Amino acid sequence: GYARAVRVGDRILVSGTTATDDEGEPVAPGDPAAQTRRALETVVDAIEAAGGTREDMVRTRLYVTDADDWETIGEVHREFFGGVRPASTMVEVSGLIGPAYVVEIEAEAVVPDGEN
């Protein structure tokens, strides 16, 4: 089976998430900035559905098809999180689930005691 996110105690683990629209099609094929933004929005939606918030995020892992896009992707990541500073790793991979995808993001959140 597959779950976008799983909550275990105070931890929320989010599966690899691409920039996909509601019909299952790639968003902004080949555009690392737009895909990063859309994937992060989907990740946060999953964390919120599991009882967390953006501020609870402690780690992101970004899989990218071109490491030369690191500055663009990193800037979107920074703008998206603002003052939230999750530990982050970016890894270049030879491909993702389809050729239109250039970014995939996994995430983890820890919900403080007393929240949801």
C-alpha distances in whole Angstrom, upper triangle without the diagonal:
4,7,10,12,12,15,17,20,22,20,17,15,14,12,14,16,18,21,19,21,20,20,18,21,22,24,28,27,29,30,29,30,29,25,25,26,24,21,23,23,19,19,21,20,17,19,21,19,18,21,23,25,26,28,26,24,25,24,23,22,23,22,25,26,30,31,34,32,32,35,34,30,31,34,31,29,32,33,30,30,34,35,31,31,28,28,27,26,26,25,26,24,25,23,19,17,20,24,25,22,25,23,19,19,17,19,19,22,23,25,28,29,30,28,25
4,7,9,10,13,15,19,20,17,15,12,11,9,11,12,15,17,16,18,17,18,15,18,19,21,25,24,26,26,25,27,25,22,22,23,20,17,19,19,16,15,18,17,13,16,18,16,15,19,20,22,22,25,23,21,22,20,19,19,19,19,22,23,27,28,31,29,29,31,30,26,28,30,27,25,29,30,26,26,30,31,28,28,24,25,24,23,23,23,24,22,23,20,17,15,18,22,22,20,22,20,16,16,14,15,16,19,21,22,26,27,28,26,23
4,5,7,10,13,16,17,15,11,10,8,7,10,11,14,16,15,17,16,18,16,19,19,21,24,24,26,26,24,25,24,21,20,21,18,15,16,17,13,12,14,13,10,12,14,12,11,15,16,18,19,22,19,18,19,18,17,17,18,19,22,24,27,28,31,29,28,30,29,25,26,28,26,23,26,27,24,24,27,28,25,25,22,23,22,22,23,23,24,23,24,22,18,16,20,23,23,20,22,19,16,14,12,13,14,15,18,19,22,24,25,22,20
4,7,10,14,17,17,14,10,8,6,5,8,8,11,13,13,14,14,16,14,17,17,18,21,21,23,23,21,22,20,17,17,17,15,12,13,13,9,8,11,10,7,9,12,10,10,14,14,15,16,19,17,15,17,16,14,15,16,16,19,22,25,25,28,26,25,27,25,22,23,25,22,20,23,23,20,20,24,25,22,22,19,20,19,20,20,20,22,21,23,20,17,15,18,21,20,18,19,16,13,11,10,10,12,13,16,17,21,23,24,21,19
4,7,10,13,13,10,7,5,4,6,9,10,14,16,16,18,17,19,18,20,20,21,24,24,25,25,23,23,22,19,18,18,16,13,13,14,11,8,10,10,6,7,10,9,7,11,11,13,14,16,14,13,15,14,13,14,16,18,21,23,26,26,29,27,25,27,26,23,23,25,22,20,22,23,20,19,23,23,20,20,17,18,18,19,20,21,23,22,25,23,19,18,21,24,23,20,21,18,15,12,10,9,9,10,13,14,17,19,20,18,16
4,7,10,11,8,6,5,7,8,12,13,17,19,20,21,21,23,21,24,24,24,27,28,29,28,26,27,26,23,21,22,20,17,17,17,14,12,13,13,9,9,12,10,7,11,11,14,16,18,15,14,15,15,15,16,19,20,23,26,29,29,32,30,28,30,29,25,26,28,25,22,25,26,22,21,25,25,21,22,18,19,20,20,22,23,25,25,27,25,22,21,24,27,27,24,24,21,18,15,12,11,10,10,12,13,16,17,19,16,14
4,6,7,6,4,6,9,11,15,16,20,22,22,24,23,26,24,27,27,27,30,31,32,31,29,28,28,25,23,23,22,19,18,18,16,13,14,14,10,9,11,10,6,9,9,13,15,16,13,13,14,15,16,18,20,22,26,29,31,31,34,31,30,31,31,27,27,29,26,23,25,26,23,21,24,24,20,21,18,19,20,21,24,25,28,27,30,28,25,25,28,31,30,27,27,24,20,17,14,12,10,9,9,10,13,14,15,13,11
4,6,5,6,8,11,14,17,19,23,25,26,27,27,29,27,30,30,30,33,34,34,34,31,31,31,28,26,26,25,22,21,22,20,17,17,17,14,12,14,14,10,11,12,15,17,18,14,14,15,16,17,19,22,24,28,31,33,32,35,33,31,33,33,29,29,31,29,25,27,29,25,23,26,26,22,22,19,20,21,22,25,26,29,29,31,30,27,27,30,33,33,29,30,26,22,20,16,14,11,11,10,10,13,13,15,14,13
4,6,8,11,14,17,20,22,26,28,28,30,29,32,30,33,33,33,35,36,37,36,33,33,33,30,28,28,27,24,23,23,22,19,18,19,16,13,15,15,11,11,12,15,17,17,14,15,15,17,19,21,24,27,30,33,36,35,38,35,33,35,34,31,30,32,30,27,28,29,26,24,26,25,22,22,19,20,22,24,27,28,31,31,34,33,30,30,33,36,36,32,32,29,25,22,19,16,13,11,9,9,10,10,12,11,11
4,7,10,13,17,20,21,25,27,28,29,29,32,30,32,32,31,34,35,35,34,31,31,30,28,26,26,25,23,20,21,20,17,16,17,15,12,13,14,10,9,9,12,14,14,10,12,12,14,17,19,23,25,29,32,34,33,35,33,31,32,32,28,27,29,27,24,25,26,23,21,23,22,18,19,16,17,20,22,25,27,30,30,34,32,30,30,33,35,35,31,31,27,24,20,17,14,11,8,5,5,7,7,10,9,9
4,6,10,13,16,18,21,23,25,26,26,29,27,29,29,29,31,32,32,31,28,28,28,25,23,23,23,20,18,19,18,14,14,15,13,10,12,13,10,10,9,12,13,13,9,10,10,11,14,16,19,21,25,28,30,29,32,30,28,29,29,25,24,26,25,21,22,24,21,19,22,21,17,17,14,15,17,19,21,23,26,27,30,29,26,26,29,32,31,28,27,24,20,17,14,11,7,6,5,6,9,11,13,12,12
4,7,10,13,14,18,20,21,23,23,25,24,26,25,25,27,28,29,28,25,25,25,22,20,20,19,16,15,16,14,11,11,12,9,7,10,10,7,9,8,10,11,13,9,9,10,11,12,14,17,19,23,26,28,27,30,28,26,27,27,23,23,24,22,19,21,22,19,17,20,20,16,17,14,15,16,18,20,21,24,25,28,26,23,23,26,29,28,24,24,21,17,14,11,8,6,5,6,8,11,13,15,13,12
4,7,10,11,15,18,19,21,22,24,22,24,23,23,25,26,26,26,23,23,23,20,18,19,18,15,14,15,13,10,11,13,9,8,12,12,9,12,11,13,13,15,12,10,10,10,10,11,14,16,20,23,25,25,28,25,24,26,25,21,21,23,21,18,20,22,19,18,21,21,17,17,14,14,14,15,17,18,21,21,24,23,20,20,23,26,25,22,22,18,14,11,8,6,5,7,9,11,15,17,19,17,16
4,7,8,12,14,15,17,18,20,18,20,19,19,22,22,23,22,20,20,20,17,15,16,15,11,11,12,10,7,9,10,7,7,11,11,10,13,11,13,12,15,13,10,12,10,9,10,12,14,17,20,23,22,25,23,22,24,23,19,19,21,19,16,19,20,17,16,20,21,17,17,14,15,14,15,16,17,19,19,22,20,17,17,20,22,22,18,18,15,11,9,6,5,6,8,12,14,17,20,21,18,17
4,6,10,13,14,16,17,19,16,18,17,18,21,20,21,21,19,20,19,16,15,16,15,11,12,13,11,8,12,12,9,11,14,14,13,16,15,16,16,18,16,14,15,12,11,10,11,12,15,18,21,21,24,22,21,24,23,19,20,22,20,17,21,22,19,19,23,24,20,20,16,16,15,15,15,16,18,17,19,17,14,13,17,19,19,16,16,13,9,8,5,7,9,12,15,17,21,23,25,22,21
4,7,10,12,15,17,18,15,16,14,15,18,17,18,18,16,17,17,13,12,14,13,9,11,13,10,9,13,14,11,13,16,16,16,19,18,18,17,19,18,15,15,13,10,9,9,9,12,14,17,18,21,19,18,21,20,16,17,20,18,16,19,21,18,18,22,23,20,19,16,16,14,13,13,13,14,13,15,13,10,10,13,16,16,12,13,10,6,5,4,8,11,14,17,20,23,26,28,25,24
4,7,8,11,13,15,12,13,11,12,15,15,15,15,14,15,14,10,10,11,9,6,8,10,7,7,11,11,10,12,15,15,16,18,17,17,15,19,18,15,16,14,11,10,9,10,12,14,17,18,20,18,18,20,18,15,17,18,16,14,18,19,16,17,20,22,20,19,17,17,15,15,14,14,15,15,17,14,10,10,13,15,14,10,11,8,5,5,6,9,12,15,18,20,24,27,28,25,24
4,6,9,12,13,10,10,8,9,11,11,12,12,11,12,11,7,8,10,8,5,9,10,8,9,13,13,13,15,17,18,19,21,20,19,18,21,21,18,19,16,13,12,10,10,10,12,15,17,19,16,16,19,16,13,16,18,15,14,18,18,16,18,21,24,21,21,19,19,17,16,14,15,15,14,15,12,9,9,10,12,10,7,8,6,5,7,9,12,16,18,22,24,27,30,31,28,27
4,7,10,12,9,8,6,5,8,9,10,10,10,10,8,5,7,8,5,5,8,9,8,10,13,13,14,16,18,18,20,22,21,20,18,21,22,19,21,19,15,15,12,12,12,14,16,18,19,16,17,18,16,13,16,17,14,14,18,17,15,17,20,23,21,22,20,21,18,18,16,17,17,16,17,14,11,11,11,12,10,7,9,8,8,9,12,14,18,20,24,25,28,31,32,29,28
4,7,8,6,5,5,5,9,10,12,13,13,14,11,8,11,11,8,8,11,11,9,12,14,13,14,17,18,18,20,23,22,21,20,23,24,21,23,21,18,18,16,15,15,16,19,21,22,19,21,22,19,17,20,21,17,17,21,20,18,20,23,26,24,25,23,24,22,22,20,20,20,19,19,16,13,11,11,13,10,9,12,11,10,12,14,17,20,22,25,26,30,33,33,30,28
4,5,5,5,6,6,10,11,15,14,15,16,12,11,13,12,9,10,13,11,10,13,15,13,15,18,18,18,21,23,23,22,21,24,25,23,25,24,21,21,19,19,19,20,22,24,25,22,23,25,21,19,22,22,19,19,23,22,19,21,24,27,26,27,25,27,25,25,23,24,23,22,23,19,16,14,14,16,13,12,15,14,14,15,17,19,22,23,27,28,31,34,34,30,28
4,5,7,10,10,13,15,18,18,19,19,16,14,16,15,12,12,15,13,11,14,16,13,14,18,18,17,19,22,22,22,21,25,25,24,27,25,23,23,22,22,22,23,26,28,29,26,27,28,25,23,25,25,22,22,25,24,21,23,26,29,27,29,27,29,27,27,26,27,26,25,26,22,19,17,17,19,16,15,18,18,17,18,19,20,23,24,27,27,31,33,33,29,27
4,6,9,10,14,15,18,19,20,21,17,16,18,18,14,15,18,16,14,17,19,17,17,21,21,20,23,25,26,25,25,29,29,27,30,28,25,25,23,23,23,23,26,28,30,27,28,30,26,24,27,28,24,25,28,27,24,27,30,32,31,32,30,31,29,29,27,28,27,25,25,22,19,16,15,17,15,15,19,18,18,19,21,23,26,27,30,31,34,37,37,33,31
4,7,9,13,13,16,17,18,19,16,14,16,17,13,13,16,15,13,15,18,16,16,20,21,20,22,25,25,25,24,28,27,25,28,26,23,22,20,19,20,20,23,25,27,24,26,27,25,22,25,26,23,23,27,26,23,25,29,31,29,30,28,29,27,26,24,24,24,22,22,18,15,12,12,14,12,12,16,16,15,16,18,20,23,25,29,29,33,36,36,32,30
4,6,10,9,13,14,16,17,14,12,15,16,12,13,16,16,14,17,19,18,18,22,23,22,24,27,27,26,25,29,29,26,29,26,23,22,20,19,18,18,21,24,25,22,24,26,23,21,24,25,21,22,26,25,23,25,28,31,30,30,28,29,26,26,24,23,22,21,20,17,14,12,10,12,9,10,14,14,14,17,19,22,25,27,30,31,35,38,38,35,33
4,6,6,9,10,12,13,11,9,12,13,10,11,14,14,13,16,18,18,18,21,23,22,24,27,26,25,24,27,27,25,27,24,21,20,17,16,15,15,17,20,21,18,20,22,19,17,20,21,18,19,23,22,20,23,26,29,27,27,26,27,24,23,21,20,19,18,18,14,12,10,9,10,7,7,10,11,12,14,17,20,23,25,29,30,34,37,38,34,33
4,6,9,9,10,11,8,6,10,10,8,9,13,12,12,15,17,17,18,21,22,22,24,26,25,24,22,25,26,24,26,23,20,19,17,16,15,16,17,20,20,17,19,20,17,15,19,19,16,17,20,19,17,21,23,27,25,26,24,26,23,23,20,21,20,19,20,16,14,13,12,12,8,8,10,11,12,14,17,20,23,25,28,30,33,36,37,33,32
4,6,5,8,9,6,6,10,10,9,11,14,14,15,17,19,19,21,23,24,25,27,29,28,26,23,27,28,25,27,25,21,20,17,17,15,15,16,18,18,15,17,18,15,14,17,17,15,17,20,19,18,21,23,27,26,26,25,26,23,23,20,21,19,19,19,16,15,15,13,12,8,9,10,11,13,16,19,21,25,27,30,32,35,38,39,35,34
4,6,8,11,9,8,11,13,12,13,16,17,16,19,21,21,22,25,26,27,29,31,29,28,26,29,30,27,28,25,22,20,17,15,13,12,14,17,17,14,17,18,15,15,18,19,16,18,22,21,20,23,26,29,28,27,26,27,23,22,19,19,17,17,16,13,12,12,10,8,5,6,8,10,13,16,19,22,26,28,32,33,37,40,41,37,36
4,6,9,9,8,11,13,13,13,16,18,18,19,22,23,24,26,28,28,30,32,30,29,26,29,30,26,27,24,21,19,15,14,11,10,10,13,13,11,14,15,13,12,16,17,15,17,20,20,20,23,25,28,27,26,25,25,22,21,17,17,15,14,14,12,12,13,11,8,6,6,6,9,12,15,19,22,25,28,32,34,37,40,41,38,37
4,6,6,6,8,10,11,12,14,16,17,18,20,21,23,24,26,27,29,30,28,26,23,26,27,24,26,23,19,18,15,14,11,11,11,13,13,10,12,13,10,10,14,14,12,14,17,17,16,20,22,25,24,24,23,24,20,20,17,17,16,16,16,15,14,15,14,12,9,8,7,9,12,15,18,21,24,26,30,32,35,38,40,36,36
4,6,5,6,9,10,10,12,14,15,16,18,20,21,22,24,26,27,28,26,24,21,23,25,21,22,20,16,15,11,11,8,9,9,11,10,7,9,10,7,6,10,11,9,11,14,14,14,17,19,22,21,20,20,20,17,16,13,14,13,14,15,14,13,15,14,13,10,8,6,6,10,12,16,18,21,23,27,29,32,36,37,34,34
4,5,5,6,9,10,11,12,14,15,17,19,20,21,23,25,26,27,25,22,19,21,23,20,21,19,16,16,12,13,11,13,12,13,13,9,10,10,6,6,9,8,6,9,12,11,11,14,16,19,19,19,19,19,17,17,14,16,16,17,19,17,16,18,17,16,13,12,10,9,12,13,16,18,21,23,26,28,31,34,35,32,32
4,5,5,6,9,10,11,12,14,16,17,19,20,21,23,25,26,24,22,19,22,23,21,22,20,17,17,14,15,13,14,15,16,16,12,13,13,10,9,12,12,8,11,14,13,12,15,17,21,20,20,20,21,19,19,17,18,18,19,20,18,16,17,16,15,12,11,10,10,12,13,17,18,21,23,26,28,31,34,35,31,31
4,5,5,6,8,10,11,12,14,15,17,18,20,21,23,24,23,21,18,21,22,19,21,18,15,14,11,12,10,12,13,15,15,12,13,14,11,9,12,13,10,11,14,14,12,15,18,21,20,20,19,20,17,17,15,16,15,16,17,15,13,14,13,13,10,8,7,6,8,10,13,15,19,21,25,26,29,33,34,30,30
4,6,5,6,9,10,10,12,14,15,16,18,20,21,23,20,18,15,18,19,16,17,15,12,11,9,10,10,12,13,13,14,11,11,12,9,6,9,10,7,7,11,11,9,12,15,18,16,16,15,16,13,14,12,14,14,15,17,16,14,15,15,15,13,10,9,6,8,8,11,13,16,18,22,23,26,30,31,28,28
4,6,5,6,9,10,11,12,14,15,16,18,20,21,19,16,14,16,18,16,18,16,13,14,12,14,13,16,17,17,18,14,14,14,11,9,11,10,6,7,11,9,7,11,13,16,15,16,16,17,15,16,15,17,18,19,21,19,17,18,18,18,15,13,12,10,11,10,13,14,17,18,21,23,26,29,30,26,26
4,5,5,6,9,10,11,13,14,15,17,19,20,19,17,14,18,19,17,19,17,14,15,13,14,14,16,18,19,20,16,16,17,14,12,14,14,10,11,14,13,10,13,16,19,18,19,18,19,17,18,17,18,19,19,21,18,16,16,16,17,14,12,12,10,10,10,13,14,17,18,22,23,26,29,30,26,25
4,5,5,6,9,10,11,12,14,15,17,19,17,15,13,17,17,14,16,14,11,12,10,11,12,15,17,17,19,16,15,17,14,11,13,14,11,10,14,14,11,13,16,19,17,17,16,17,15,15,14,16,17,17,19,16,13,14,15,16,14,11,11,8,7,7,9,11,14,16,19,21,24,27,28,25,24
4,5,5,6,9,10,10,12,14,15,17,14,12,10,13,14,11,13,12,9,11,10,13,14,17,18,18,20,16,15,16,14,11,12,13,9,8,11,11,8,9,13,15,13,14,12,14,13,14,14,16,18,19,21,19,16,17,18,19,17,14,14,10,9,7,9,9,12,13,17,18,21,24,25,22,22
4,5,5,6,9,10,11,12,14,15,14,12,10,13,14,13,16,15,13,15,14,16,17,20,21,22,23,19,19,19,17,14,15,15,11,11,13,12,9,11,14,16,15,16,15,18,16,18,18,20,21,22,24,22,19,19,20,21,18,16,16,13,12,11,12,12,14,14,18,18,21,24,25,21,21
4,5,5,6,9,10,11,13,14,13,12,11,15,15,13,16,15,13,14,14,15,17,20,22,22,24,21,20,21,19,16,17,18,14,13,16,16,12,14,17,19,17,18,16,19,17,18,18,20,21,21,23,20,17,17,18,20,18,15,16,13,11,10,11,11,13,14,17,18,22,24,25,21,20
4,5,5,6,9,10,11,13,11,10,9,13,12,10,13,12,10,11,12,14,16,19,21,21,23,20,19,21,19,15,16,17,14,12,15,15,12,12,16,17,15,15,13,15,14,16,16,18,20,20,23,20,17,17,19,21,19,16,16,13,10,8,8,7,9,10,14,15,19,21,22,19,18
4,5,5,6,8,10,11,8,7,6,10,10,9,12,12,11,14,14,17,19,22,24,24,26,22,21,22,20,17,17,17,14,12,14,14,10,10,14,15,13,14,13,16,15,17,18,21,23,23,26,24,21,21,23,24,22,19,19,16,14,11,11,9,10,10,13,13,16,19,20,16,16
4,6,5,6,9,10,9,9,9,13,13,12,15,16,15,17,17,19,21,24,26,26,28,25,24,25,23,19,20,21,17,16,18,17,13,14,17,19,16,18,17,19,19,21,21,23,25,25,28,25,22,21,23,25,22,20,21,17,15,13,13,12,13,12,15,15,18,21,21,17,15
4,5,5,6,9,9,9,10,13,12,11,15,14,14,15,16,18,21,24,26,26,29,25,24,26,24,21,21,22,19,17,19,19,16,16,19,20,17,19,16,19,18,20,21,22,24,24,26,24,20,20,22,24,23,20,21,17,15,12,11,10,11,11,13,13,17,19,20,16,14
4,5,5,6,5,6,7,10,9,8,12,12,12,15,17,19,22,25,27,27,29,26,24,25,24,21,21,22,19,16,18,18,15,14,17,18,15,16,14,16,17,19,20,22,25,25,28,26,22,22,25,27,25,22,22,19,16,13,11,9,8,7,10,10,13,16,16,13,12
4,5,5,5,5,8,10,10,11,14,15,16,18,20,22,25,28,30,30,31,28,27,27,26,23,23,23,20,18,20,19,15,15,17,18,15,18,16,19,20,22,23,26,28,28,31,29,25,25,27,29,27,24,25,21,19,16,15,12,12,10,12,10,14,16,15,12,10
4,6,7,9,11,14,13,14,17,18,18,20,21,23,26,29,31,31,33,30,29,30,28,25,25,26,23,21,23,22,19,18,21,22,19,21,19,22,22,24,25,27,29,29,31,29,25,24,27,29,27,25,26,22,20,17,16,14,14,12,14,12,16,17,17,13,11
4,6,9,12,14,11,12,15,16,17,19,21,23,26,29,31,31,34,31,29,30,29,26,26,27,24,21,23,23,20,19,22,22,19,20,18,20,21,23,25,26,29,29,31,29,26,25,28,30,29,26,26,23,20,17,15,13,11,10,11,10,13,14,14,11,9
4,7,11,12,10,12,15,17,18,21,23,25,28,31,33,33,35,32,30,31,30,27,26,27,24,22,23,23,20,18,21,20,17,19,18,20,22,24,26,28,31,31,34,32,29,28,31,33,31,28,29,25,22,19,17,14,13,10,10,8,11,12,11,8,6
4,7,8,6,8,11,13,15,18,20,23,26,29,31,30,32,29,27,28,27,24,23,24,21,19,20,20,16,15,17,17,14,16,14,17,18,21,23,26,28,29,32,30,27,27,30,32,30,27,27,23,21,17,15,12,10,7,8,6,9,11,11,8,7
4,5,5,7,11,13,14,17,19,22,25,28,29,29,30,27,25,25,24,21,21,21,18,16,16,16,13,11,14,13,11,13,13,16,17,20,22,25,28,29,32,30,27,27,29,31,29,26,26,22,20,17,15,12,11,8,9,8,10,13,13,10,10
4,5,6,9,11,11,15,16,20,22,25,26,25,27,24,22,22,21,18,17,17,15,12,13,13,10,8,10,10,8,10,10,13,14,17,19,22,25,26,29,28,25,26,28,29,27,24,23,19,18,14,14,11,10,8,10,10,12,16,17,13,14
4,6,8,11,13,16,18,22,24,28,28,27,28,26,23,23,22,20,18,18,16,14,13,14,11,8,10,9,6,9,9,13,14,18,20,23,26,28,31,30,28,29,31,32,30,27,26,22,20,17,16,12,11,8,9,9,10,14,15,12,14
4,6,9,12,15,18,21,24,28,29,27,29,27,24,24,24,21,19,20,19,15,15,16,14,11,13,12,8,10,9,12,14,17,20,23,26,27,31,30,27,28,30,32,30,27,26,22,20,16,14,11,8,5,5,6,8,11,13,10,12
4,6,8,12,14,17,20,24,25,23,26,23,20,21,21,18,16,17,16,12,13,15,12,9,12,11,8,8,6,9,10,14,16,19,22,24,27,26,24,25,27,29,27,23,22,19,16,13,11,7,6,4,6,8,11,14,16,14,15
4,7,11,14,17,20,23,24,23,25,23,20,21,21,18,16,18,17,13,14,16,14,11,14,12,9,7,4,6,8,12,15,18,21,23,26,26,24,25,28,29,28,24,23,19,17,13,11,8,6,5,7,10,12,15,18,16,17
4,7,10,13,16,20,21,19,22,20,17,18,19,15,14,16,16,12,13,16,14,12,14,14,10,9,5,5,6,8,11,14,17,19,23,22,20,22,25,26,25,21,20,16,14,10,8,5,5,7,9,13,15,18,21,19,20
4,6,10,13,16,17,16,19,17,14,16,16,12,11,14,13,9,12,14,12,11,14,15,12,10,7,6,5,6,8,11,14,16,19,19,17,19,21,22,21,18,16,12,10,7,6,4,7,9,12,15,18,21,24,21,22
4,7,10,13,15,13,17,15,13,15,16,12,12,15,14,11,14,16,15,14,17,18,15,13,10,9,6,5,6,8,11,12,16,15,14,16,19,20,19,16,14,10,8,6,5,6,9,12,15,19,21,25,27,25,25
4,6,10,11,10,13,12,10,13,13,9,10,13,12,10,13,15,14,14,17,19,16,14,12,11,8,6,5,6,8,10,13,13,11,14,16,17,16,12,10,7,6,5,7,9,12,15,19,21,24,28,30,27,27
4,7,9,9,12,11,10,14,14,11,12,15,14,13,16,18,17,18,21,23,20,18,16,14,11,8,6,5,6,6,10,9,8,11,13,14,14,10,8,6,5,6,8,11,15,18,22,25,28,31,33,30,30
4,6,6,9,8,8,12,11,9,11,14,14,13,16,18,17,19,22,24,22,20,18,17,13,11,7,6,5,6,8,8,8,12,12,12,12,9,6,5,7,9,12,15,18,21,25,28,31,34,36,33,33
4,7,9,9,10,14,13,11,14,17,16,16,20,21,21,22,25,27,25,24,22,20,17,14,10,8,5,5,6,6,7,11,11,9,10,8,5,7,9,12,15,18,22,25,28,31,34,37,40,37,36
4,5,6,8,11,11,10,13,15,16,16,19,20,21,22,24,27,25,23,22,21,17,14,10,9,6,8,8,9,11,15,14,12,13,11,7,9,12,14,17,20,23,26,30,33,35,39,41,38,38
4,5,5,9,10,9,11,14,15,15,17,19,20,21,23,25,23,21,20,18,14,12,8,8,6,9,10,12,14,17,17,16,16,14,10,10,13,14,17,19,22,25,28,31,34,37,40,37,37
4,5,8,9,10,11,13,15,15,17,19,20,22,23,25,25,22,22,20,17,15,11,11,9,12,13,15,16,20,19,17,17,15,12,12,15,17,20,22,25,28,31,34,36,40,42,39,40
4,6,5,6,8,10,11,12,14,16,17,18,20,23,22,20,20,19,15,14,10,11,10,12,14,14,15,18,18,16,15,13,9,10,13,15,18,20,23,25,29,31,34,37,39,36,37
4,6,5,6,8,10,10,12,14,15,16,18,20,19,17,16,15,12,11,8,10,9,13,15,16,16,20,20,18,18,15,11,11,13,13,16,18,21,23,26,29,31,35,37,34,35
4,5,5,6,9,10,10,12,14,15,16,18,18,16,17,16,14,13,11,13,13,17,19,19,20,23,23,21,20,18,14,13,16,16,19,19,22,24,27,29,31,35,37,34,35
4,5,5,6,9,10,11,12,15,15,18,18,17,18,18,15,15,12,14,14,17,19,19,18,21,21,19,17,15,12,11,14,15,18,19,22,24,27,29,31,35,37,34,34
4,5,5,6,9,10,11,12,14,17,16,15,15,15,12,12,9,12,12,15,17,17,16,19,19,18,16,13,10,9,11,11,14,15,18,20,24,26,28,32,34,31,31
4,5,5,6,9,10,11,12,14,14,12,12,12,10,10,9,12,13,16,19,19,19,21,22,21,20,17,14,12,13,12,15,15,18,19,22,24,27,30,32,29,30
4,5,5,6,8,10,10,13,14,13,14,15,13,14,13,16,17,20,22,22,21,24,24,23,21,18,16,14,16,15,17,17,20,21,24,26,27,31,33,30,31
4,5,5,6,9,10,13,13,13,14,15,13,14,13,16,17,19,22,21,20,22,22,21,19,16,14,12,14,13,16,16,18,19,22,24,26,30,31,28,29
4,6,5,6,9,11,10,10,10,11,10,11,11,14,16,19,21,21,19,21,22,22,20,17,15,12,12,11,13,12,15,16,19,21,23,27,28,25,26
4,5,5,6,8,9,8,10,12,11,13,13,17,19,22,25,24,23,25,26,26,24,21,18,15,16,14,16,15,16,17,19,21,23,26,28,25,27
4,6,5,9,10,11,13,15,14,16,16,20,21,24,27,26,24,26,26,26,24,21,19,17,18,16,18,17,18,18,21,22,24,27,28,26,27
4,6,9,9,10,11,14,13,16,16,19,21,23,26,24,23,24,25,25,22,20,18,15,15,13,15,14,16,16,18,19,21,25,26,23,23
4,6,5,7,8,12,12,15,16,19,22,24,27,26,24,26,27,27,25,22,20,17,17,14,15,13,14,13,16,17,18,22,23,20,21
4,6,8,11,14,14,17,18,22,24,27,30,29,27,29,30,30,28,25,23,20,20,18,18,16,17,16,18,19,20,23,24,22,23
4,6,10,13,14,18,19,23,26,28,32,31,29,31,33,33,31,28,26,22,22,19,20,17,17,15,16,17,17,21,22,20,22
4,6,10,12,15,17,21,24,26,30,29,27,29,30,31,29,26,24,21,20,16,16,13,13,12,13,14,15,18,20,18,20
4,7,9,12,15,18,21,24,27,27,26,28,30,30,29,25,23,19,19,15,15,13,12,12,13,15,16,20,22,20,22
4,6,10,13,16,19,21,25,25,23,25,27,28,27,23,21,18,16,13,12,9,9,9,11,13,15,19,21,19,21
4,7,10,14,17,20,23,23,22,25,27,28,27,23,21,17,16,13,12,10,10,11,12,16,17,21,23,22,23
4,7,10,13,16,20,20,19,21,23,24,23,20,17,14,13,10,10,9,10,12,15,18,20,24,26,24,25
4,7,10,13,16,17,17,19,22,22,22,18,16,13,12,10,10,10,12,15,18,21,23,26,29,27,28
4,7,10,13,14,14,17,19,19,19,15,12,10,10,9,10,12,15,18,20,24,26,30,32,30,30
4,6,10,11,12,15,17,17,18,14,12,10,10,10,11,14,16,20,23,26,29,32,35,32,32
4,7,9,10,14,15,14,15,13,10,9,10,12,14,17,20,23,26,29,32,35,38,35,35
4,5,7,11,12,12,14,11,9,10,10,12,14,17,20,24,27,30,33,36,39,36,36
4,7,11,11,10,13,11,10,11,12,15,17,21,24,27,31,34,37,40,42,39,39
4,7,7,7,10,8,8,9,10,13,16,19,23,26,30,32,36,39,41,38,37
4,5,7,9,6,7,8,7,11,13,17,20,24,27,30,33,36,38,35,34
4,7,9,7,9,10,9,12,14,18,21,24,28,30,34,36,38,35,33
4,6,6,9,11,11,15,17,21,24,27,31,33,36,39,41,37,36
4,5,8,11,12,16,19,22,26,29,33,35,38,41,43,40,38
4,7,9,11,15,18,21,25,28,32,34,37,40,41,38,37
4,6,8,11,15,18,21,24,28,30,34,37,38,35,34
4,7,10,14,17,21,24,27,30,33,36,38,35,34
4,7,10,13,17,20,23,26,29,32,34,31,30
4,7,10,14,17,21,23,26,30,31,28,28
4,7,10,13,17,19,23,26,28,25,24
4,7,11,14,17,20,23,25,22,22
4,7,10,13,16,20,22,19,19
4,7,10,13,16,18,16,16
4,6,10,13,15,12,13
4,6,9,12,10,11
4,7,8,6,8
4,6,6,9
4,6,8
4,7
4
